Amino acid sequence: MALRDELLKSIWHAFTALDVDKSGKVSKSQLKVLSHNLCTVMKIPHDPVALEEHFKDDDEGPVSNQGYMPYLNKFILDKAKDNFDRPDFNRMCWTLCARKNLDRSKLIISDDDGFKIWCIFNFLSEDKYPLTIVAEEIEYFLHKLTEAMGGSWVEERFENYMLELDTKQLTVWELLGQLGSGQFSKGIDRQTLSMGINEVYQELILDVLKQGYMMKKGHKRKNWTERWFVLKTSSISYYGSEDLADYKGDIRLSGYCCVESLPDKEGKKCPFFIKCSDKSFEISVSDKKRKQEWIQAIQTSVSLLRLGRPAPHREARQKRREQRLKLQTEQEELELRMRELLTANETKQNELEAMRKALEEAASSAAEEERRRLQTQTELQDRYRVDLEREQLVRKEMEEQVAQKSSELEQYLLRVKELEDMYHRLEDALEDERRARQDEETVRRLQARLLEEEAAKRVELEHIHLRQQRTISETEAEKLELEKERLTKDTALQAAMAQLKHLETERHGALEQYQTVVKKLEDAANNTRTWKHKVAHHEGLVRLIQPGSKGPQLITNWGPAAFSNAELSLREKEWQDKKNLPALKLKHDALGTNNGQ
């Protein structure tokens, strides 16, 4: 059950208790007190200005439940967190509603037991207002209560009990009246009934899965002390006694906790070990059965925490509600189907009744029609008899005429036969003519097709002829251009050949001139070496002074003024000719290749 739904049930009881005249409305002053008390118990900051602002348009009178719900949701339930004492909250709402609705003079149970039954009712009631508890949940609660009191559950007794109630749903005050007056707990003393109610309250409301005395080993002094342990889904609380007055501590459970059985040691029987994330605890019980029960209960809690599931009784309640909802849906579908079948049956009955009336009317109409038909048939027979007599007279006359016409008919038949022969011959002639016309039409179509093909071929030949003419003209033009280009190239080739021959002549002349100059240079060099040798031999280191030009002296590798400017120009020309000789040879080879082509 969600926190909001659980809180809303208790608040609904408090609101209805303030509705004294049962009109569905409560004064704003009472709502202010209720809101203030709710905020105080639920540890929510109370804002009285917000309440006044919310109900500023309802100054004429009391506020209805529907009018209070938006304020309750926005300013109280939306801010509620599970950080307050839930029993105190329920006790406050119980005090408001029990004062008005509960008659304690007829009850054998205490006010505390009544409060616990009220809480159990809110837990098991349907999520519909006004709150009621169905027979299935009543049976579940009484079954739990019987087991808690140590009795055995008797199904027949519960059925008789429900028959006495003559209803399938009870309000909380009707349930308190039945249980508090001892209707179901006959033969059971008050103390046993109170203990049973308390045990069921702790299991269903406080989520207590198991409780009892066990020995706990201390963490510091390592001594063993008896404690009252209360196992819930997320913790194990231990107290000094079972009245829960002396709180000692908690064992916080999680999905990672584990429980291990230990062998007997130190004089302690049936010990087991609870290992949590931050601390470990060593517990001992009196016998193996209780040890196994506690280990299994703690493992169940750890499994529920690991899987994120609620307590078993809460999950079972949810499954029962889902099953009831499913059955209710199926029943509503069945009722809807039955209503549809009844409607269809009524429609069929109406149709059958209409058909019966229609058949009766048709039968009467058919009888009237039969009477009319018999009358008409009688009249027709009389008329037929008269007509028959008249026909006999006419037949005699006709026989005479037939005898006369027979001869005429024979002649007519001969004429008809002749006409049929003529008709057959005419058909044959027409058939021959038709075939001749079909042959003529076939030949005409063939000629037309041949003419069309001939025309198409002629057009195609004309296009081909035009393309050939264009191709020939283009070829002639290209031929002329190529001829011109060839003539131009021939002229250029001849000019190049002439130029080549001229260059070869110049090259031969240059080579002859070069050879002459080389020979002169060799003679001059020989003469110079001869003169230098003689001078060096006869005159020692005296330098021979020769006449030279008045211009600036030239420096060569033979020394200053080794040769004149004319000799230098000649040497430069020879060097240039040697440099150009490979290029001329390459050009000559190229021209020879072109001529060969």
C-alpha positions in Angstrom: 0.0 0.0 0.0 1.4 3.4 -0.9 2.0 5.8 1.9 -0.6 8.3 0.5 -3.4 5.7 0.4 -2.6 4.5 3.9 -2.6 8.0 5.3 -5.7 9.0 3.4 -7.8 6.2 5.0 -7.1 7.4 8.5 -7.7 11.0 7.5 -11.0 10.0 5.9 -12.2 8.5 9.3 -11.2 11.8 11.0 -13.0 13.9 8.4 -16.2 11.9 8.6 -16.1 12.1 12.4 -16.1 15.9 12.2 -19.2 15.7 9.9 -21.7 15.6 12.7 -24.9 15.9 10.7 -23.6 13.6 7.9 -24.0 16.2 5.2 -20.6 15.6 3.7 -19.3 19.0 4.9 -17.2 20.2 7.8 -16.7 23.8 9.0 -13.5 25.5 8.2 -12.5 26.0 11.9 -12.6 22.2 12.4 -10.6 21.7 9.2 -8.0 24.2 10.5 -7.7 22.2 13.8 -7.5 18.9 11.8 -4.9 20.3 9.4 -2.8 21.7 12.3 -2.9 18.3 14.1 -2.0 16.4 11.0 1.0 18.6 10.3 2.2 18.4 13.9 2.0 14.6 14.0 3.5 14.2 10.5 6.3 16.7 11.2 5.2 19.0 8.3 5.5 22.8 8.6 2.0 24.2 9.0 1.0 27.3 7.0 -2.4 28.6 8.2 -2.3 31.4 5.6 -2.3 28.8 2.9 -5.5 27.3 4.3 -7.3 30.7 4.4 -6.1 31.5 0.9 -7.3 28.1 -0.4 -10.8 28.4 1.1 -11.2 32.2 0.4 -14.0 31.4 -2.1 -15.9 29.2 0.4 -16.8 31.8 3.0 -20.5 31.2 2.9 -20.5 27.8 4.7 -18.8 24.5 5.5 -16.3 22.8 3.1 -17.0 19.5 1.5 -14.7 16.5 1.3 -14.1 17.3 -2.4 -13.2 20.8 -1.5 -10.7 19.8 1.2 -9.0 17.2 -0.9 -7.0 19.6 -3.1 -5.6 21.4 0.0 -4.9 18.0 1.7 -3.0 16.7 -1.3 -1.0 19.9 -2.0 0.0 21.1 1.4 0.0 17.9 3.5 0.2 14.6 1.6 2.6 15.9 -1.1 5.0 17.0 1.7 4.6 13.8 3.8 7.7 11.6 4.3 8.0 8.4 6.1 9.9 10.0 9.0 7.2 10.3 11.6 5.7 7.9 14.1 2.9 6.1 12.2 1.2 4.7 15.4 0.9 8.3 16.8 -0.7 9.5 13.5 -3.2 6.6 13.6 -3.9 7.1 17.3 -4.7 10.8 16.6 -7.2 9.9 13.8 -8.6 7.1 15.9 -9.2 9.4 18.8 -11.2 11.8 16.6 -13.4 9.1 15.0 -13.8 6.6 17.9 -15.2 9.3 20.3 -18.2 9.8 18.0 -18.8 6.3 16.4 -17.8 3.7 19.1 -20.1 2.6 21.9 -17.7 1.3 24.5 -20.3 0.2 26.9 -21.2 -2.9 24.8 -17.6 -4.0 24.2 -15.5 -6.6 26.0 -12.3 -5.4 24.5 -10.1 -2.5 25.6 -9.7 0.8 23.8 -6.2 -0.2 22.7 -7.6 -3.4 21.2 -10.2 -1.4 19.4 -7.5 0.9 18.0 -5.6 -2.1 16.7 -8.6 -3.6 15.0 -9.3 -0.2 13.5 -5.8 -0.1 12.0 -6.2 -3.7 10.8 -9.5 -2.7 9.1 -7.8 0.2 7.3 -5.1 -2.1 6.1 -7.5 -4.8 4.8 -10.3 -2.5 3.6 -10.9 -1.7 -0.1 -9.6 1.5 -1.7 -13.1 2.8 -2.1 -15.0 5.3 0.0 -16.9 4.9 2.2 -14.4 2.3 3.5 -15.7 -1.3 3.9 -14.1 -4.7 4.3 -15.2 -7.6 2.2 -16.0 -11.1 3.4 -12.7 -12.5 2.0 -10.6 -10.1 4.1 -12.9 -10.7 7.2 -12.2 -14.4 6.8 -8.4 -13.7 6.4 -8.4 -11.5 9.6 -10.5 -14.0 11.7 -8.3 -16.9 10.4 -5.2 -15.0 11.6 -6.8 -14.1 14.9 -7.8 -17.7 15.5 -4.3 -19.0 14.9 -2.8 -16.2 17.1 -5.2 -17.3 19.9 -4.0 -20.9 19.6 -7.3 -22.2 18.2 -8.2 -24.1 15.0 -10.0 -22.5 12.1 -13.5 -23.8 11.4 -14.9 -22.9 8.0 -18.5 -23.8 8.8 -18.4 -21.5 11.9 -17.3 -18.6 9.7 -20.0 -19.3 7.1 -22.7 -19.4 9.8 -21.2 -16.1 11.2 -21.5 -14.4 7.8 -25.0 -15.7 7.3 -26.0 -14.1 10.7 -24.5 -10.8 9.5 -26.6 -11.0 6.3 -24.1 -8.8 4.4 -20.9 -9.3 2.5 -19.3 -6.1 3.6 -18.8 -4.4 7.0 -17.7 -1.0 8.1 -15.1 -0.6 10.8 -17.6 0.1 13.5 -19.7 -2.9 12.5 -16.6 -5.1 12.6 -15.7 -3.6 16.0 -19.2 -4.2 17.3 -19.1 -7.9 16.2 -15.7 -8.7 17.5 -15.9 -6.4 20.6 -19.2 -8.0 21.7 -17.7 -11.5 21.5 -19.8 -12.8 18.6 -16.9 -14.6 17.1 -14.8 -15.2 20.2 -17.3 -17.1 22.3 -15.6 -19.3 24.9 -12.3 -17.3 24.8 -11.2 -15.1 27.7 -10.5 -11.4 27.2 -6.8 -11.7 27.8 -6.3 -14.4 25.1 -8.4 -12.3 22.7 -6.3 -9.2 23.4 -3.1 -11.1 22.9 -4.3 -12.5 19.6 -5.4 -9.0 18.4 -2.0 -7.6 19.4 -0.1 -10.4 17.5 -2.2 -9.9 14.4 -1.7 -6.1 14.7 2.1 -6.5 15.0 2.3 -8.8 12.0 -0.1 -6.8 9.6 0.5 -3.2 10.7 4.0 -3.2 12.2 5.4 -5.8 9.8 6.6 -8.0 12.6 7.6 -11.3 11.0 8.7 -13.0 14.2 9.4 -12.2 17.9 10.6 -14.0 21.0 13.3 -14.3 23.6 16.9 -15.2 22.6 20.4 -14.9 24.0 22.7 -12.4 22.5 26.5 -12.2 22.9 27.9 -8.8 23.7 30.4 -7.0 21.5 32.6 -5.6 24.3 32.3 -7.8 27.4 31.5 -11.0 25.3 28.8 -12.0 27.9 25.5 -13.6 27.0 22.3 -11.7 27.8 18.6 -12.6 27.2 16.8 -10.1 25.0 13.4 -9.9 23.4 13.9 -9.8 19.6 11.4 -8.4 17.1 12.1 -9.2 13.4 10.7 -6.9 10.8 11.4 -6.7 7.1 14.4 -4.4 7.4 15.6 -4.8 11.0 15.8 -6.9 14.1 15.1 -4.8 17.2 15.9 -6.2 20.7 14.6 -5.0 24.0 15.1 -5.8 27.7 11.6 -7.4 27.9 8.6 -8.2 25.8 6.7 -5.1 26.8 9.1 -3.2 24.5 9.8 -0.6 27.1 13.6 -1.0 27.4 15.0 -0.6 23.9 18.5 -1.9 23.5 19.4 -1.7 19.8 18.8 -2.7 16.2 20.3 -5.1 13.7 19.9 -3.3 10.4 19.3 -5.9 7.6 20.1 -5.5 3.9 20.2 -7.7 0.9 23.8 -8.5 1.6 23.3 -9.9 5.1 23.7 -13.6 5.7 22.8 -16.1 8.5 24.9 -19.1 9.3 24.3 -21.9 11.7 27.1 -22.4 14.3 28.0 -25.6 16.3 27.3 -25.7 20.0 30.1 -24.0 22.0 30.9 -22.4 25.4 27.9 -24.2 26.9 25.5 -22.4 24.5 23.1 -24.6 22.5 21.8 -23.8 19.1 23.8 -20.7 18.3 23.7 -19.0 14.9 25.6 -16.1 13.3 24.1 -12.9 11.7 26.6 -11.1 9.5 25.8 -7.6 8.3 27.8 -5.1 6.3 29.1 -3.2 9.3 28.7 -5.6 12.2 28.2 -9.2 13.1 26.0 -10.7 15.8 26.0 -14.1 17.6 22.7 -15.3 18.8 21.6 -18.5 20.8 18.2 -20.0 21.2 16.8 -22.8 23.4 16.2 -25.6 20.9 16.9 -26.5 17.3 13.3 -25.9 16.1 13.4 -22.3 17.2 16.8 -21.9 15.7 15.7 -23.2 12.3 12.6 -20.9 12.5 14.6 -17.8 13.3 17.2 -18.6 10.6 14.5 -19.2 8.0 12.6 -16.0 9.0 15.8 -13.8 8.8 16.7 -15.4 5.4 13.2 -14.6 4.2 13.6 -10.9 5.3 17.0 -10.7 3.5 15.6 -12.3 0.4 12.7 -9.7 0.4 15.2 -6.9 0.7 17.4 -8.3 -2.0 14.4 -8.6 -4.4 12.9 -5.3 -3.3 9.6 -7.0 -2.4 7.2 -6.0 0.4 6.4 -8.1 3.5 4.6 -11.4 2.7 1.3 -10.4 4.2 1.3 -7.1 2.2 2.1 -9.0 -1.0 -0.6 -11.6 -0.2 -3.1 -8.8 0.4 -2.2 -7.3 -3.0 -2.6 -10.6 -4.7 -6.0 -11.1 -3.1 -7.1 -7.6 -4.2 -5.9 -8.3 -7.8 -7.8 -11.7 -7.7 -10.9 -10.0 -6.5 -10.6 -7.3 -9.1 -10.1 -9.9 -11.8 -13.1 -11.9 -10.5 -15.1 -8.6 -10.3 -14.1 -7.8 -13.9 -15.1 -11.3 -15.1 -18.4 -11.0 -13.2 -19.1 -7.6 -14.7 -18.3 -9.0 -18.1 -20.5 -12.0 -17.4 -23.3 -9.8 -16.2 -22.9 -7.6 -19.3 -22.9 -10.7 -21.5 -26.1 -11.9 -19.6 -27.7 -8.5 -20.1 -26.8 -8.6 -23.8 -28.2 -12.2 -24.1 -31.4 -11.1 -22.3 -31.7 -8.1 -24.6 -31.1 -10.3 -27.6 -33.6 -12.9 -26.2 -36.2 -10.2 -25.8 -35.5 -9.0 -29.3 -35.9 -12.5 -30.6 -39.2 -12.9 -28.6 -40.5 -9.7 -30.1 -39.4 -10.8 -33.6 -41.1 -14.2 -33.1 -44.3 -12.5 -31.8 -44.3 -10.2 -34.8 -43.7 -13.2 -37.1 -46.6 -15.1 -35.4 -48.9 -12.1 -36.0 -47.7 -11.8 -39.5 -48.3 -15.6 -40.1 -51.8 -15.3 -38.6 -52.5 -12.3 -40.9 -51.0 -14.2 -43.8 -53.2 -17.3 -43.0 -56.4 -15.2 -42.9 -55.3 -13.5 -46.1 -54.6 -16.9 -47.7 -58.0 -18.3 -46.7 -59.7 -15.2 -48.2 -57.6 -15.6 -51.3 -58.6 -19.3 -51.5 -62.2 -18.5 -51.3 -61.9 -15.9 -54.0 -59.9 -18.3 -56.1 -62.6 -21.1 -55.8 -65.3 -18.6 -56.8 -63.2 -17.4 -59.7 -62.5 -21.0 -60.7 -66.3 -21.8 -60.8 -67.0 -18.8 -62.9 -64.1 -19.8 -65.2 -65.4 -23.4 -65.6 -68.8 -22.1 -66.6 -67.3 -19.7 -69.1 -65.0 -22.5 -70.3 -67.9 -24.8 -71.0 -69.7 -22.2 -73.0 -66.4 -21.5 -74.9 -65.9 -25.2 -75.5 -69.3 -25.6 -77.2 -68.6 -22.6 -79.3 -65.2 -24.0 -80.2 -66.7 -27.3 -81.3 -68.8 -25.4 -83.8 -65.9 -23.4 -84.9 -63.8 -26.6 -85.3 -66.2 -28.1 -87.7 -66.1 -25.1 -89.8 -62.3 -25.1 -89.6 -62.1 -28.8 -90.6 -63.9 -27.9 -93.8 -61.6 -25.0 -94.4 -58.6 -27.2 -93.6 -59.7 -29.7 -96.2 -59.9 -26.9 -98.7 -56.6 -25.4 -97.7 -54.8 -28.7 -97.8 -54.6 -28.7 -101.6 -53.5 -25.1 -101.5 -50.9 -26.0 -99.0 -49.4 -28.7 -101.2 -49.0 -26.3 -104.0 -47.5 -23.8 -101.6 -45.0 -26.3 -100.3 -43.8 -27.1 -103.8 -43.3 -23.3 -104.3 -41.5 -23.1 -101.0 -39.1 -25.9 -102.0 -38.3 -24.2 -105.2 -37.7 -21.0 -103.3 -35.4 -22.8 -100.8 -33.3 -24.2 -103.7 -33.0 -20.7 -105.1 -32.1 -19.4 -101.7 -29.3 -22.0 -101.2 -27.8 -21.2 -104.6 -28.0 -17.5 -103.7 -26.3 -18.1 -100.4 -23.5 -20.0 -102.2 -23.1 -17.1 -104.6 -23.0 -14.6 -101.8 -20.4 -16.7 -99.9 -18.2 -16.8 -103.0 -18.6 -13.0 -103.4 -17.8 -12.5 -99.7 -14.6 -14.7 -99.9 -13.6 -12.8 -103.1 -14.1 -9.5 -101.2 -12.0 -10.8 -98.2 -9.2 -11.9 -100.6 -9.3 -8.5 -102.3 -9.2 -6.7 -98.9 -6.2 -8.9 -97.8 -4.4 -8.0 -101.0 -5.2 -4.3 -100.6 -3.9 -4.4 -97.0 -0.8 -6.2 -98.2 -0.2 -3.6 -100.9 -0.8 -0.8 -98.4 1.7 -2.3 -96.0 4.2 -2.8 -98.7 3.7 0.8 -99.9 4.2 2.0 -96.3 7.4 -0.1 -95.9 8.6 1.2 -99.3 8.0 4.8 -98.3 9.7 4.2 -95.0 12.7 2.6 -96.8 12.8 5.5 -99.2 12.8 8.0 -96.4 15.5 6.0 -94.7 17.6 5.8 -98.0 17.2 9.6 -98.5 18.5 10.2 -94.9 21.4 7.8 -95.6 22.1 9.6 -98.9 22.0 13.0 -97.2 24.4 11.7 -94.5 26.7 10.3 -97.2 26.6 13.6 -99.1 27.4 15.5 -95.9 30.2 12.9 -95.1 31.6 13.2 -98.7 31.6 17.0 -98.5 33.2 16.9 -95.1 35.8 14.4 -96.3 36.5 16.6 -99.4 37.0 19.6 -97.2 39.2 17.6 -94.8 41.2 16.3 -97.9 41.7 19.8 -99.1 42.9 21.0 -95.7 45.2 18.0 -95.4 46.5 18.7 -98.9 47.2 22.3 -98.0 48.8 21.2 -94.7 50.9 18.6 -96.6 52.0 21.3 -99.2 52.9 23.7 -96.3 54.8 21.0 -94.5 56.7 20.1 -97.8 57.6 23.7 -98.4 58.7 24.0 -94.8 60.7 20.7 -95.2 62.4 21.9 -98.3 63.3 25.2 -96.6 64.6 23.3 -93.7 66.7 21.0 -96.0 68.1 24.0 -97.8 68.9 25.7 -94.4 70.4 22.4 -93.3 72.6 22.2 -96.4 73.7 25.8 -95.9 74.4 25.1 -92.2 76.5 22.0 -93.2 78.4 24.1 -95.7 79.1 26.7 -93.0 80.0 23.9 -90.6 82.5 22.4 -93.1 84.0 25.9 -93.7 84.2 26.5 -89.9 85.8 23.2 -89.4 88.4 23.9 -92.1 89.0 27.3 -90.6 89.2 25.8 -87.2 91.8 23.2 -88.3 93.8 26.0 -89.9 93.7 28.1 -86.8 94.6 25.1 -84.7 97.6 24.4 -86.9 98.7 28.0 -86.7 98.3 27.9 -82.9 100.3 24.7 -82.7 103.1 26.3 -84.8 102.9 29.5 -82.8 103.0 27.5 -79.5 106.0 25.5 -80.8 107.7 28.7 -81.8 106.9 30.3 -78.5 108.3 27.3 -76.5 111.4 27.3 -78.7 112.0 31.0 -78.1 111.2 30.8 -74.4 113.6 27.8 -74.1 116.3 29.7 -75.9 115.9 32.8 -73.8 115.8 30.9 -70.6 118.9 28.9 -71.6 120.9 31.9 -72.8 119.7 34.8 -70.7 118.7 33.0 -67.5 115.8 34.6 -65.7 115.6 37.7 -67.9 112.0 38.1 -69.2 111.6 38.7 -73.0 109.8 41.9 -73.7 107.7 42.0 -76.8 105.9 44.8 -78.4 102.1 44.8 -77.7 99.0 46.9 -78.1 98.5 50.1 -76.2 95.1 48.9 -74.9 94.5 47.0 -71.6 96.4 43.8 -71.3 94.5 40.5 -71.4 95.2 37.9 -68.8 95.2 34.3 -69.9 96.5 31.0 -68.6 99.7 31.6 -70.5 100.2 35.0 -68.8 99.6 38.6 -69.7 99.4 39.5 -73.5 99.9 35.9 -74.6 97.8 36.6 -77.8 96.0 39.5 -79.4 92.4 40.5 -79.6 91.9 39.0 -83.0 93.2 35.6 -81.8 90.8 35.9 -78.8 87.8 36.5 -81.1 88.8 33.6 -83.3 89.1 31.3 -80.3 85.6 32.4 -79.0 84.0 31.7 -82.4 85.6 28.3 -82.6 84.4 27.5 -79.1 80.8 28.6 -80.0 80.9 26.4 -83.2 81.9 23.4 -81.1 79.1 24.2 -78.7 76.4 24.4 -81.5 77.7 21.4 -83.4 75.7 18.7 -81.4 72.4 20.7 -81.8 72.9 21.0 -85.6 73.6 17.3 -85.8 70.4 16.5 -83.8 68.3 18.7 -86.1 69.8 17.1 -89.2 68.9 13.6 -87.9 65.3 14.8 -87.3 65.0 16.2 -90.8 66.3 13.0 -92.2 63.7 11.0 -90.3 60.9 13.2 -91.6 62.1 12.9 -95.2 62.2 9.1 -94.8 58.6 9.2 -93.6 
